[in-house]
Amino acid sequence: MNQEEVLTRLKEELEMPLFNGKIEDKEYSEEEYQQLKADLVRYYDDYVRNVEN
């Protein structure tokens, strides 16, 4: 997957249509994509959700 495909897939899977993250312009394997997605979810849980509470 290229950068554009990864961003499109993240927007769909995370249900964040306005997400506009900055990621490296390279080819991503499925494993790299899953790690990137897990990191974003962890970041959201650790920083964004904690601010809301």
C-alpha positions in Angstrom: 0.0 0.0 0.0 1.2 3.5 -0.7 0.7 6.5 1.5 -2.6 7.5 0.0 -4.0 4.0 0.3 -3.0 3.8 3.9 -4.6 7.2 4.8 -7.8 6.2 3.0 -8.0 2.9 4.8 -7.3 4.5 8.2 -10.1 7.0 7.6 -12.5 4.2 6.8 -11.5 1.7 9.5 -11.2 4.3 12.3 -14.4 6.1 11.2 -12.5 9.4 11.0 -13.3 10.9 7.6 -11.4 14.1 8.3 -8.2 12.4 9.5 -5.2 14.0 7.8 -2.2 12.4 9.4 1.3 12.8 8.2 3.0 9.5 7.4 6.1 8.6 5.5 5.7 8.3 1.7 6.7 4.7 1.2 5.1 1.3 0.5 3.5 -0.2 3.6 3.1 -3.9 4.2 0.0 -5.2 6.0 2.0 -5.7 9.2 3.3 -2.1 9.0 -0.2 -0.8 8.4 -1.6 -2.8 11.4 1.2 -1.4 13.6 0.5 2.2 12.5 -3.2 1.7 13.2 -2.5 0.3 16.6 -0.2 3.2 17.4 -2.8 5.7 16.4 -5.5 4.0 18.5 -3.1 3.9 21.5 -2.2 7.6 21.1 -5.9 8.4 21.0 -6.7 6.4 24.1 -3.6 7.7 26.1 -3.8 11.4 25.2 -7.1 12.4 23.6 -9.5 10.3 25.7 -7.7 11.2 28.9 -8.3 14.9 28.2 -12.0 14.3 27.7 -12.3 12.7 31.2 
